[in-house]
């Protein structure tokens, strides 16, 4: 395989484009920052605020504890596990500058989080461009593929304004599925940025290792280390890499009609490096009942197949001629068989019978964009001669119109998400914003209550509390709160509705190890306050914001 040439000038251009893309996807955050005032503080998350706060909670745990992750959103005691390592490391970095007991520690966490998001986003864009360059020799086509890979979507912009999340039981996949595209990842998920960059980095190293005879083992260990970094971000993605390598090997076997020994040995060496981490993750799930239940609740099924048709149909239509072209090129270039096999296996991966089946599509959008752009080029080559006979200018204009048409069909979802995010960020309200009263009471709890104590509060406050204080909550995240829908949410609602008598409240607190109870001003109705158990003692939190904190008496008095 000929090594693709990317000039220094081209790299400078792509770096500028990467910075511009990261600025573009970050614009809604600027609107949120400008909208906050003394009463409402921006939480610095635009979409997925529940998950965003949980990432801050994981960073906080890294700052105050070791390298083992514990779920802060469930009351059950449990052993820690070597998971979410990047966020634990980010918290330790933040603790070098600010004490976790300080009210400004959350600001430091956010600086680390979004700094990582921007840096990893730029790195991901550069790695994706290098991957694209393996298959597309022309710079203009490479840049087009990069724009699609970073900002492209499906036809969700047509569906979402009309049906929202009610179309065939699901939102459009270009809004639902971060793994299936790139925009959402670039806007808010630094660990997935790093994971995807490491995924494609390992594949690029493998491409090189398949072309050399000497020292290929060193290169494949480097590929495996890249996938190990990916696995530290998302252990499940190690299995995704195995699936990608498996379908690649199958395609080479069919195309060459002989066992691909060279590719097999290299892939085995690379795959062995992250294998212990995957085995460890499986061991934790099998032996840690709390982690096992959390994973059992983490169900991410693929939506109706029509969603995939609407989400990827444009790209597949453009890519049709590339399947034959890449298959023929695969006789001399193994990477071309990879992208064909990867995309062809997409429908199987999307509905493979596992709980998180749609996550198997991680990264597939990049080879699909490569094939779509190269397919446009092949379509164009077939039409160019006929158009040039009539008018060279008309031929050039026809190509530009085709590019604008494709961009006009695939970019609006990202534009729509930017507009919705910027609009929401200007309205000071939960969950994007937090009231000054809520922040004050959580900071007081962080400074005055024993670390790791379990707090009962409503879901919204419970989601933010572990990000702001070294405490655990009874309820605050789905799926990280165990039995949230079957047991805990109904119990929480009954308590704050005044439906539990004194004996039931005592049993409730004892069963789930609840040590503190937090009341917002809205929850302090006459019925609820009359029904409070005598085991609760009011703590001396004296502010005009109306929050009250009660401690459960340890002696049961």
C-alpha positions in Angstrom: 0.0 0.0 0.0 1.4 3.4 -1.0 1.8 5.7 2.0 -0.6 8.6 1.7 1.1 12.0 1.3 -0.1 14.7 3.6 2.0 17.9 3.2 2.9 20.2 6.0 0.7 22.9 4.5 -2.2 20.4 4.5 -1.6 19.6 8.1 -1.7 23.3 9.0 -4.9 23.7 7.1 -6.5 20.7 8.9 -5.3 22.0 12.3 -6.9 25.3 11.7 -10.1 23.5 10.6 -10.0 21.4 13.7 -9.7 24.4 16.0 -12.6 26.1 14.0 -14.8 23.0 14.4 -14.2 22.9 18.2 -15.0 26.6 18.5 -18.2 26.1 16.5 -19.5 23.1 18.6 -18.6 25.1 21.8 -20.7 28.2 20.9 -23.7 27.2 23.0 -21.5 27.1 26.1 -20.7 30.7 25.5 -24.4 31.6 25.4 -24.9 29.8 28.7 -22.0 31.5 30.3 -23.3 34.9 29.2 -26.8 34.2 30.5 -25.9 33.3 34.1 -26.5 35.9 36.8 -26.4 36.1 40.6 -29.4 33.8 41.0 -28.7 31.2 38.3 -25.4 29.6 37.5 -24.7 27.8 34.3 -23.8 24.1 34.7 -21.6 24.0 31.6 -23.5 21.1 29.9 -25.8 21.6 27.0 -27.1 18.1 26.3 -27.0 15.0 28.5 -26.7 17.1 31.7 -27.5 14.0 33.8 -24.5 12.2 32.4 -22.4 15.4 32.4 -22.9 15.8 36.2 -22.0 12.1 36.7 -18.6 12.7 34.9 -17.9 15.5 37.3 -18.8 13.2 40.2 -16.3 10.7 38.9 -13.6 13.3 38.6 -14.4 14.4 42.2 -13.9 10.8 43.4 -10.6 10.7 41.7 -9.6 13.9 43.5 -10.4 12.6 47.0 -9.9 8.9 46.6 -7.6 6.4 44.8 -7.9 4.8 41.4 -10.9 2.6 42.0 -14.4 3.8 40.9 -17.4 3.7 43.2 -20.9 4.6 42.1 -21.9 7.8 43.9 -25.5 7.6 42.8 -26.6 4.5 44.7 -26.8 3.8 48.4 -25.6 0.2 48.4 -22.1 -0.3 49.7 -19.8 -1.9 47.3 -16.1 -2.5 46.3 -14.5 -0.2 43.8 -13.4 -1.1 40.3 -10.8 0.1 37.9 -13.2 1.9 35.6 -13.6 5.5 34.3 -9.8 6.0 34.6 -9.6 9.2 32.5 -12.2 10.9 34.7 -10.5 9.8 37.9 -7.2 11.1 36.5 -8.8 14.4 35.5 -10.0 14.8 39.1 -6.5 14.2 40.5 -5.2 16.9 38.0 -7.9 19.4 39.2 -6.9 18.7 42.9 -3.4 19.9 42.2 -4.9 23.4 41.8 -7.9 23.6 44.1 -9.0 21.8 47.2 -12.0 19.5 46.8 -13.5 21.1 49.9 -13.5 24.5 48.2 -16.7 25.8 46.5 -14.6 26.7 43.5 -13.5 23.1 43.0 -16.4 22.4 40.6 -15.1 25.3 38.4 -11.7 23.7 38.3 -13.3 20.3 37.3 -15.1 22.0 34.5 -12.0 23.7 33.2 -10.2 20.3 33.2 -13.3 18.7 31.6 -13.7 21.2 28.8 -10.0 21.6 28.3 -9.8 17.9 27.7 -12.8 18.0 25.4 -11.2 20.6 23.2 -7.7 19.0 23.1 -9.0 15.5 22.6 -11.5 16.8 20.0 -8.7 18.4 18.0 -6.6 15.2 18.3 -9.6 13.1 17.1 -10.1 15.4 14.0 -6.4 15.1 13.1 -6.4 11.3 13.5 -9.6 11.0 11.5 -8.1 13.1 8.7 -5.0 10.9 8.6 -7.3 7.8 8.4 -9.2 9.5 5.6 -6.0 10.2 3.7 -5.2 6.5 3.4 -8.2 6.1 1.1 -8.7 9.5 -0.6 -5.7 11.0 -2.5 -7.2 14.4 -3.3 -7.1 17.1 -0.7 -10.4 18.7 -1.6 -12.2 15.3 -1.2 -10.3 14.6 2.0 -11.6 17.9 3.5 -15.1 17.1 2.4 -15.0 13.7 4.0 -13.6 15.3 7.2 -16.5 17.9 7.3 -19.0 15.1 6.9 -17.2 12.9 9.5 -17.2 15.8 12.1 -20.4 17.6 11.4 -22.5 15.3 9.3 -25.8 13.7 10.3 -28.8 12.1 8.8 -32.3 13.3 8.1 -33.1 13.8 11.8 -33.5 17.5 11.1 -36.6 16.7 9.1 -38.1 14.3 11.8 -37.2 15.9 15.1 -39.1 19.2 14.8 -42.2 17.3 13.8 -42.1 14.1 15.9 -39.3 14.6 18.5 -38.6 11.4 20.3 -42.0 9.9 19.3 -41.1 8.8 15.8 -41.3 5.0 15.9 -40.5 5.1 19.6 -37.2 6.9 19.4 -35.5 10.2 18.5 -33.6 10.2 15.2 -30.3 8.3 15.5 -28.2 11.4 14.6 -29.6 12.9 17.8 -29.8 9.6 19.9 -26.6 7.9 19.0 -23.2 9.6 19.9 -21.3 6.5 18.8 -22.9 6.7 15.3 -21.7 10.2 14.5 -19.2 12.7 15.7 -20.9 16.0 16.4 -22.3 15.1 19.8 -19.0 13.5 20.9 -17.1 16.7 19.9 -19.5 18.8 21.8 -19.6 17.1 25.1 -17.9 13.7 25.6 -14.1 13.9 26.0 -13.6 10.3 26.9 -15.3 9.2 23.7 -13.2 11.6 21.7 -10.0 10.0 23.2 -11.4 6.5 22.7 -12.2 7.1 19.1 -8.9 8.8 18.4 -7.1 5.7 20.0 -9.3 3.3 18.0 -8.3 4.9 14.6 -4.8 5.4 15.8 -4.4 1.7 16.4 -5.9 0.9 13.0 -3.4 3.3 11.3 -0.5 1.6 13.1 -1.9 -1.8 12.0 -2.0 -0.6 8.4 1.7 0.2 8.5 2.5 -3.1 10.3 0.9 -5.1 7.5 3.3 -3.6 4.9 6.6 -4.4 6.7 8.5 -7.6 7.6 10.9 -6.4 10.2 9.9 -5.0 13.6 6.2 -5.4 12.9 5.8 -6.7 16.4 6.9 -3.4 17.9 4.4 -1.6 15.8 1.6 -4.0 16.8 2.4 -3.6 20.4 2.0 0.2 19.8 -1.3 -0.5 18.2 -2.4 -2.6 21.2 -1.3 0.2 23.5 -3.5 2.6 21.6 -6.4 0.3 22.0 -5.5 -0.1 25.7 -6.0 3.7 26.0 -9.3 3.3 24.2 -10.3 0.5 26.7 -9.4 2.7 29.7 -12.0 5.1 28.3 -14.6 2.5 27.4 -13.7 -1.1 28.2 -16.5 -2.4 26.0 -14.8 -0.9 22.9 -12.1 -3.5 23.1 -14.8 -5.9 22.0 -15.7 -3.5 19.2 -12.1 -3.6 18.0 -12.2 -7.4 18.0 -15.3 -7.3 15.9 -13.8 -4.8 13.4 -10.6 -6.9 13.1 -12.7 -10.1 12.7 -14.8 -8.8 9.8 -11.6 -7.4 8.2 -10.0 -10.8 8.4 -13.1 -12.5 7.0 -13.1 -10.1 4.0 -9.4 -10.7 3.3 -10.0 -14.5 3.5 -12.8 -14.2 1.0 -11.0 -11.8 -1.3 -7.7 -13.6 -1.4 -9.1 -17.1 -1.1 -6.4 -18.1 1.4 -6.0 -17.7 5.1 -4.5 -14.2 5.8 -1.7 -15.4 8.1 0.2 -12.1 7.9 -2.8 -10.0 9.0 -3.9 -12.6 11.5 -0.6 -12.7 13.4 -0.3 -9.0 13.5 -3.9 -8.5 14.7 -3.4 -11.2 17.4 -0.4 -9.4 18.8 -2.2 -6.1 18.9 -5.4 -7.6 20.3 -3.5 -9.3 23.2 -2.4 -6.0 24.7 -5.8 -4.7 25.8 -7.2 -8.2 26.4 -6.4 -8.3 30.2 -8.4 -5.1 30.7 -11.4 -6.5 28.9 -11.1 -9.7 31.0 -10.9 -7.7 34.2 -14.0 -5.7 33.2 -15.9 -9.0 32.7 -14.6 -10.3 36.0 -15.8 -7.2 37.8 -19.3 -7.5 36.3 -19.5 -11.2 37.3 -18.2 -10.7 40.9 -19.4 -7.3 42.0 -23.2 -7.4 42.4 -23.6 -3.6 42.4 -21.6 -3.2 39.2 -23.5 -6.2 37.7 -26.9 -4.6 38.5 -25.8 -1.3 37.1 -24.7 -3.0 33.8 -28.0 -4.9 33.7 -29.9 -1.6 33.9 -27.7 0.0 31.2 -29.8 -1.2 28.2 -29.2 0.6 24.9 -31.1 -1.2 22.2 -31.0 -0.1 18.6 -34.1 1.8 17.3 -36.4 0.7 14.5 -34.4 0.0 11.3 -36.2 2.9 9.5 -34.2 5.2 11.8 -31.0 3.8 10.3 -32.3 4.2 6.8 -33.0 7.8 7.5 -29.8 8.3 9.4 -27.4 6.6 7.0 -29.3 6.2 3.7 -27.8 9.2 1.9 -24.3 8.0 2.7 -25.0 4.4 1.6 -26.5 5.5 -1.7 -23.4 7.5 -2.5 -21.2 4.7 -1.4 -22.8 2.0 -3.7 -20.1 2.1 -6.4 -17.3 2.1 -3.8 -18.1 -1.4 -2.7 -17.0 -2.9 -6.0 -14.1 -0.4 -6.4 -12.7 -1.0 -2.9 -13.2 -4.8 -3.2 -11.0 -4.7 -6.4 -8.5 -2.5 -4.7 -8.4 -4.9 -1.8 -6.3 -7.3 -3.9 -3.4 -5.0 -3.3 -4.5 -2.8 -0.4 -5.8 -4.5 2.8 -7.2 -1.3 4.3 -9.7 -1.0 1.5 -11.2 -4.3 2.5 -11.4 -3.1 6.1 -13.7 -0.2 5.3 -15.9 -2.3 3.0 -16.2 -5.1 5.6 -16.8 -2.7 8.4 -19.6 -0.8 6.7 -21.1 -4.0 5.3 -21.2 -5.5 8.8 -23.0 -2.4 10.2 -26.5 -3.9 10.1 -25.4 -7.0 11.9 -23.5 -5.0 14.5 -26.4 -2.7 15.1 -28.7 -5.6 16.0 -26.3 -8.0 17.6 -28.2 -9.5 20.7 -26.4 -7.7 23.5 -27.8 -5.1 26.0 -25.8 -2.2 24.5 -26.1 -3.3 20.8 -26.2 0.2 19.3 -22.8 1.0 20.8 -21.2 -1.6 18.5 -21.5 1.1 15.8 -18.7 3.1 17.4 -16.5 4.7 14.7 -18.4 3.2 11.7 -19.4 6.7 10.5 -15.9 7.6 9.5 -15.4 4.8 6.9 -19.0 5.4 5.7 -18.1 9.1 5.1 -15.0 8.0 3.2 -17.0 5.7 1.0 -19.7 8.3 0.5 -17.2 11.0 -0.7 -15.3 8.6 -2.9 -18.6 7.4 -4.3 -19.5 10.9 -5.2 -16.2 11.1 -7.0 -16.9 7.9 -8.9 -20.4 9.0 -9.8 -18.9 12.3 -11.0 -16.2 10.6 -13.1 -19.0 8.8 -14.9 -20.9 12.0 -15.7 -18.0 14.4 -16.2 -17.2 13.4 -19.8 -20.8 13.9 -21.0 -21.1 17.3 -19.2 -17.7 18.6 -20.5 -18.8 18.0 -24.0 -21.5 20.5 -23.5 -19.7 23.0 -21.3 -16.6 22.8 -19.0 -18.1 25.5 -16.8 -21.4 23.6 -16.5 -19.4 20.5 -15.5 -17.6 22.5 -12.7 -20.9 24.1 -11.5 -22.6 20.7 -11.5 -19.9 19.3 -9.1 -20.2 22.2 -6.8 -24.0 21.9 -6.7 -23.7 18.2 -5.9 -21.4 19.0 -3.0 -23.7 21.7 -1.7 -26.7 19.4 -2.0 -25.0 16.7 0.1 -23.9 19.3 2.7 -27.4 20.7 2.6 -28.9 17.3 3.4 -26.4 16.1 6.0 -25.4 19.2 8.0 -28.7 20.6 9.2 -29.0 18.2 12.1 -25.8 19.6 13.6 -27.0 23.1 12.9 -30.3 22.3 14.5 -28.6 21.0 17.6 -26.4 24.1 17.8 -29.5 26.4 17.6 -31.4 24.4 20.2 -28.4 24.3 22.5 -27.8 28.0 22.1 -31.5 28.7 22.7 -31.8 26.6 25.8 -28.6 28.0 27.2 -30.2 31.5 27.3 -33.1 30.4 29.5 -32.0 30.3 33.1 -33.7 27.1 34.3 -32.9 23.6 35.4 -31.3 21.3 34.3 -28.8 23.5 32.4 -28.6 26.0 35.3 -28.5 25.7 39.1 -30.0 28.1 41.5 -27.7 30.0 43.9 -29.7 28.5 46.8 -29.0 24.9 45.6 -25.3 25.6 45.1 -25.0 27.2 48.6 -26.6 24.3 50.4 -24.6 21.7 48.6 -21.4 23.6 49.3 -22.3 23.8 53.0 -22.9 20.0 53.0 -19.5 19.4 51.3 -17.8 21.5 54.0 -19.7 20.2 57.0 -20.9 16.6 56.5 -18.8 13.5 56.7 -17.6 12.3 53.3 -19.3 9.3 51.6 -22.5 9.7 53.7 -25.8 8.9 51.9 -28.2 11.8 51.3 -31.8 11.5 50.4 -33.1 14.3 48.1 -35.0 14.5 44.8 -33.6 13.2 41.5 -32.6 16.6 40.1 -30.6 17.7 43.2 -29.3 14.1 43.6 -27.8 14.2 40.2 -25.8 17.4 40.9 -24.9 16.7 44.6 -22.1 14.2 44.0 -20.5 16.6 41.5 -20.5 19.3 44.2 -19.9 17.4 47.4 -18.0 14.3 48.6 -21.3 12.5 49.3 -23.4 9.8 47.9 -27.1 10.0 47.1 -30.1 7.6 47.4 -31.2 8.5 43.9 -29.7 10.7 41.1 -28.8 8.8 37.9 -30.3 6.3 35.6 -28.8 3.6 35.3 -26.2 4.2 38.0 -28.9 4.3 40.7 -29.7 0.7 41.3 -33.4 -0.3 41.1 -34.3 3.3 40.3 -37.6 2.7 38.6 -38.8 -0.4 40.5 -38.0 0.6 44.1 -36.2 3.8 44.7 -38.0 6.5 42.7 -41.4 5.3 44.1 -40.0 5.3 47.6 -38.5 8.8 47.2 -41.8 10.1 45.9 -43.8 8.6 48.7 -41.5 10.1 51.3 -41.6 13.6 49.9 -45.3 13.2 49.4 -45.8 12.6 53.2 -47.1 9.0 52.6 -44.7 7.2 54.9 -45.5 7.0 58.6 -42.8 7.2 61.4 -42.1 3.5 61.5 -41.9 3.3 57.7 -39.5 6.2 57.5 -37.2 4.6 60.2 -37.1 1.4 58.2 -36.5 3.3 55.0 -33.5 5.1 56.4 -32.0 2.0 58.1 -32.5 -0.2 55.0 -30.6 2.1 52.6 -28.1 3.6 55.0 -29.5 7.1 54.7 -27.9 9.6 57.0 -29.1 13.0 55.8 -32.3 14.2 54.2 -32.4 17.4 52.1 -35.6 19.5 51.6 -35.9 22.1 48.9 -38.4 25.0 49.6 -40.9 23.4 47.3 -40.8 20.1 49.2 -41.7 21.6 52.6 -45.4 21.2 52.4 -47.5 21.1 55.6 -48.4 17.4 55.0 -44.8 16.4 54.6 -43.4 18.3 57.5 -46.1 16.9 59.8 -45.2 13.4 58.7 -41.4 13.8 59.4 -40.0 11.0 61.6 -38.8 11.9 65.1 -35.5 10.2 64.1 -34.7 13.3 62.0 -32.9 16.2 63.6 -32.7 19.6 61.9 -29.1 20.7 61.2 -28.0 24.4 61.7 -28.1 25.5 58.1 -29.3 29.0 58.4 -29.8 30.8 55.1 -32.7 32.6 53.5 -32.9 30.3 50.5 -35.3 28.0 52.3 -33.4 24.7 52.2 -33.4 22.4 55.2 -31.0 19.6 56.1 -31.9 16.8 58.6 -29.7 14.2 60.1 -30.9 10.7 60.9 -30.1 10.1 64.5 -27.6 7.2 64.7 -28.9 5.9 68.0 -32.5 5.7 66.7 -33.8 8.2 69.2 
